[in-house]
């Protein structure tokens, strides 16, 4: 299991937190550790899901992932 913190633009309230949490919780191989305005920390099974798939789920929920170079490594 890998752990990552994803920085997310466009979140401003508890409703946003709920949408992102729901989007990530629905993914196979993902355990959501924490979601707050502007970020989400998850553990994921890299043999079942990729960081790009995490990003896509957040994008589909209506928010923009802001990854740093260190987070991509």
Secondary structure by P-SEA (a helix, b strand, c coil): cbbbbbbbcccccaaaaaaaaaaaaaccccccccccccccccccccccccaaaaaaaaaaabbbbbbcccccc
